[in-house]
Amino acid sequence: MAEIIALVISIDPLAPFKVSDDLVLEFVNVTALVRDDPENAAADNCRVQIIEPHNLIKNQPPGGYILANRHVQMTCAKSAKVQIGQEIKFRVVP
């Protein structure tokens, strides 16, 4: 199973999502670009799951994310504190 390292290239705030009267979650849209792909796994569209950092693993969808044209776009909680230039390690899933 191939592992891919991606670099966060943009972070865009999304509208807050109200869960209850006293809890408001804020989300961001994160785009990452493949930086290291030793097995050329990112050549075609495929599904990927986050391996690291661990604070992003708990919020990813069950099927992972779609990697297309060496880009992956994901949504995560603003409290995860993702930063531009941060590396995210993904695993290609069948």
Phi, psi and omega in degrees: 000125183284145173246140183235137174256127180241152182247127180293124181246344175204151178222120181240127179292143175250165180298143177301147180248117184273118181268321178209183182295333184244007181229119177238123178260136177252137182241158174231152175260122185246132174245131180235147181246136181298129180252320186228115183221077188298330182259012181057035182290339183270009182295324179246167175295135178205169176263141180228151175238144180288134173258316179218149001283153186294333181290348177263344185295318187293340184257000182283151179295155183305324181272003182081200182244160177267129175259117182228133179052040179065018176238144171232134180243130184221159177245135178215165179294142178300330181292349178289345175057046174290142182234150174298136182092350179289144177266138176236130181261127179245158173241134176285130181250147181289000000 
